[in-house]
Structure formats: structure tokens, C-alpha cells
């Protein structure tokens, strides 16, 4: 029989390239990386042995019988091992370790492998797999056991991944399916045509698919610093906590980054971070991650806690010396915070809030922050509010209240500001200044913003507010919303869905937004203004008051902050400031809304200043939908 060994040669080349590239890459010490290395290595050894085994069986008389038997046993082991390792690999992608599996699942994984290995070892007595008849090598029916086991392990891995649902990414599901299809196809072809020797070639192609789709280390590296990023840190921390594994963590924050950028330029900031990353990577033996904004995290298993202590000492020694940057030599301020997980910090959310608290804390003389100084009651409250926000999104607990806006010219209410309220069935009223910053930080503000837009547009459509004298409704946009390039498309799509007139929508931004994201904001504003939507700037006079910003933006209304009104009510200089501000805004062609009006005297003070609209408790506090409609129908405005 003429065996075709070129497929094994191809398998050797493919596996060698994969193995070399994989070993050269920076990677985590997660189990799936180790198992993947074993898959490629076993396939490489199997393909090489297959060549030796084939040559040996073709020259039985010339070879030592024991050596030849060894090649044959190794051949069958090499056919069995990669599919079994693939099943283990699939498990570790989801669970990180087979130790996290239930006993029945472990039995389903390991018992068939043990039985298969024992059946191969029993060949000396059973001759199920191979034998020699009159000096001619022959394979036995035991191959069917081996092929069945291989098919079983591949199917086990695929089923396990698909049963994981949300835990398994789309690329993971595609990759295991490729492994299954290629593995099944090559096994079937070789079973029908043994001289082709396709099995190891198929395994190498399957391994290549896993390598290209799932072993992409660049996704977990910070390209600028060359160390692991927050994404992989979160995953490892979550997996370790789920498995009950104890960890030691050290937070390190470099505190002079803004100073360096301001005084020496961004190139020196980059140089400092790169040098710090290289140093921390070396002393932590590759266990450092870049979190954000100059914060690094060193994380090791509990049994390596001595490494954390050594890192603290090394950091103190290094930072006691100057750093040579691009064009500066300087000392750098820093702080550290060591702690155990689980322990004081028991989950990812607590870790996130601990890091936020750590950023604002003052270290001791040794540059160490004691985790015991953190206000964990406040952290628990933030975690609680996060859960309330999530529940509010899922169960529709958000409500929109409306605060009437009075027109000085028409002597009646002509508009209103839509204000978000969160009233939870369990926790009651959560103030906006508490839940909105948390939502902005965890990203849920995007979803919440869309909820508000939809609720307001639905209300405007169902109640036909125009017939009740309402000319427009103001809707607040958060900083995060304004940074989204899809903002204009999202707003326009919702307006068209509910058939709202464009000029009845007024979007409200703050001075902070205008200063933090001017390019994307301006692009969104222009796109929406072109469709007839108007814009207001809220809280004018409280912060930066960037005149150039309001001139360059397509704004229609400037909302004077309550602090300006209160200042004008209390002393003469405040009146002069308010009068000058109002005159300037009016001269620039903007309409004005005075916010926070609570007394009749304030209304009278504003009349001669040419203020167009007034908003505040003097007319009405924010009202839920039904009460707002009742107010429009029955109230007699001042």
C-alpha cells in the first residue's frame, strides 16, 4: 500500500509556524493558552511520528520490533490526544479551568478518554489497533473505537461552547464549528481511504483556525505600552473570583501625567508611561495590566503574594530616582494600594469603585494608600445604585417629569424641560445627580438617553402638546451621548418614528459638553440643526463660559444658571454681572431662559433685562405627565 506522507509534511510546517508564533507572543497564563500549546505540540509530534511510523511499517524486517511498536502506540495516542485536548480547550474558554466543572460533566469528559487510552494500551493482548501477519502490518477494528472517541470529544467541545450562550462569543462558536467540520471531514476521508494520512493535516488546519480566531493576543495588549490591557484583566479577575481563587492585587498610579503634558508635552507623558510599563512588567514577571489614566494593576495568585511585596519595594526604590524622558529629567509622584481578593474587595464592581476612590486619596510617606481608609459604605451605595439603574432599564422604572417654562413676551407657558426621574419600587427616589454620573461611567447613559427620547416623543405625539400651547420641549443630552457619532441618526430616527415636528424638539447641552467634545458635538449639532432641531446651552455662567464656543455652535437659546440670578438678587455687583451677561447674549442673537426662579421679586428684576423665558419653582416644580397636562389646562400663569 502506497501511503501519501505529503499531508503530514504540510501538518508539520503549519504546526511549527503556529507554535513558534504562539510562543513568541506575549500571552496570559490562562489555562486555555496552555491547552492550545499542547494541542499544537501533540499534533506536531503526531504528524512527525506518523511519517516515522509509516516508513517503519513499510520496512518491518529492517527495524527493531519494540521500536516499531512504540511508533505505532505513539501514532494512535497522537490521533486521540488533540480531539481530547480540544474538548478541554473549549471548557477552559468558558470556565477557565476544568476544576470548575460539575462531577457529572467531568466524568463525561475524562472517563471516555481513560477508556480510550486503556484500549490502546491493551493492544498488546487484544490487537484491536494493529498487528503483524506474516510480517505485514495490519490495522484492526479498534480504529473505530478511536475515531468514535475523537468524534465524541469534538462534539463535546462544540456542544459545551454553544450551551454557554452569552459566555461564548460569535468567533468562539465559529472557530469550534470549523474545528468540528474539518476534523469530521478528514477523519471520514481517511477512514474510507487509509493511504491518504489526512488526520494530522486536518488537525493542523483546525488548530490554525483556533489560532487565527481565538488566540489573538493583540486584542488583550495595550499597543502603546506593550502590556496587558484592562479587558483581559477584567476577564481573568472575573474568572478567578468565580472559581474562588485568592489573589493579591497592587494598584499603582502615576500622578504627574497632567503636569507633564502641560509643561513638557504629550511625548514625555508617553515616554513615562512606556518606561513605567516596561519596568513594572519586568518586576511583576509579566503580571501587570494597564487600567486607565496612569493606573497600573499587578495581579498574582495568593501563593505568589511575596511577589507583590517585592514589587512594592522595587517601585519605591525606582521612583526615588529621576526618570529620563524625551527632553526632561524629573522625579515622578506616585502611590500604591495593595489588597487581597476576595476579601475587602470581593467583586469586580467593588474593584472598579475602589480604583475610583483610590485616585482621589492621599498616600502616606511610603506612598501607600491603606484600603481600610476607603469609604466602603459609599461604594456599596454606588453598587446598589448601579443595580437599580440596570433594573430600571429592564423593568421600565424611569419616568420623565416636565417643568413648565414661562414666556415673558406671551405671558404664558410655551415650553417645558423634560427631566429624568428614577423611582425604584425597592429603593425609592434616586436623585439624578447620584445616578447619572454612575450611568455615564458604566455606559448605560446611552441606553437611558434613548429611553428618555422615546418617552418624550411618545408623550408629545399622544397628547398633541402643540394644541395645548407648547411650542417646544427641551431634552437634556449627557456628555457621553454627545460624544457618540450615531447621536444625530438616533435622534432623527426616533423623531420620524413618532411623526414629531422637528422644530418642537430642543436639545440641551452644558458648557462642560461644549468644552470636552467640541468636534463630535459640532458635527452632531450641525446635522440636527439642518433638519430644524434647535439647541440650548444649559448652566451658562457657572463654569468656563467659553464665548467662542457658543458663537461657533448652532445654538438658539442660552439658559442663565440659577447662581447668576441668586447673585443678582443678593447684591448690586451681581445685578451688574447679570445685566451685562444678558445684554451680551441678547446682542449675539440668542434667546434667554433664566433658571431657578423662586420669587416674584426675581421675575420683576428680570423683566427690564429682556429675558425671554423664565423657569423655576415660582411657576411650577417638575411634574409627572398627568399633572403637567392638568397644569397646562387649568393653571393661570403670572
Number of C-alpha atoms within 10 A of each C-alpha: 6 9 13 15 20 14 18 26 18 16 27 23 16 19 27 17 13 20 20 10 11 19 11 9 12 15 19 17 11 14 18 24 19 14 19 24 19 18 25 28 19 22 31 26 17 29 31 18 19 25 21 17 22 21 15 21 21 16 14 15 11 9 13 10 12 9 12 19 17 12 21 23 18 18 21 19 18 23 21 25 19 28 27 23 22 29 24 25 25 26 24 22 18 19 20 22 18 17 11 15 15 9 10 8 13 13 12 13 21 14 12 16 20 10 13 20 16 11 18 24 17 13 16 14 7 14 18 19 23 21 18 12 8 6 11 12 15 12 12 13 11 18 16 13 16 21 18 14 19 26 18 19 27 26 20 20 24 24 16 17 24 17 10 14 12 9 13 16 15 11 12 20 17 15 22 27 21 18 26 21 15 20 24 18 15 19 23 15 14 14 17 10 11 16 14 18 24 25 28 30 26 23 29 29 19 22 25 21 19 21 20 12 13 19 18 14 16 15 13 20 20 16 11 10 18 17 24 28 22 18 15 16 21 16 13 17 20 14 17 19 17 13 14 12 13 17 20 21 20 20 23 27 22 18 16 15 21 14 11 19 14 10 11 15 15 14 13 19 20 18 17 22 21 16 15 20 21 16 15 23 18 13 18 18 12 19 19 26 28 23 20 12 13 20 20 25 25 24 27 23 16 16 10 12 16 11 20 22 13 12 19 20 12 16 19 16 10 12 14 12 12 12 17 14 17 14 11 13 11 12 13 16 13 18 23 23 20 19 18 19 22 16 10 14 17 12 15 16 15 17 17 16 19 20 19 12 17 23 19 8 15 12 15 11 8 11 17 19 21 16 18 9 10 15 11 17 9 12 19 14 12 18 17 13 19 18 12 22 26 16 14 18 15 10 10 13 16 20 18 20 21 24 22 27 25 24 18 19 11 10 11 19 25 21 24 22 21 24 19 21 19 21 17 18 10 7 11 10 11 16 12 13 8 12 18 19 13 18 19 16 10 12 13 17 22 19 12 21 18 16 17 21 20 17 16 24 20 18 15 21 16 10 12 13 19 15 8 13 14 19 16 23 25 23 23 23 19 19 20 17 21 24 17 15 13 11 22 19 12 13 18 16 12 16 19 12 12 15 13 17 16 17 14 19 22 25 22 23 23 20 20 19 18 22 14 13 15 17 12 16 24 17 16 19 21 17 16 21 19 10 13 15 21 22 23 25 24 21 22 24 19 15 10 11 15 14 9 8 15 20 12 10 17 17 23 17 23 25 23 25 18 20 16 21 21 17 16 20 16 10 10 11 12 17 19 13 16 22 17 13 17 23 14 12 18 18 10 11 12 19 19 21 25 26 22 20 21 17 12 11 10 18 18 10 14 22 14 9 15 15 24 19 25 25 26 19 14 15 21 18 16 21 18 16 16 9 13 18 15 11 16 18 11 8 11 10 13 12
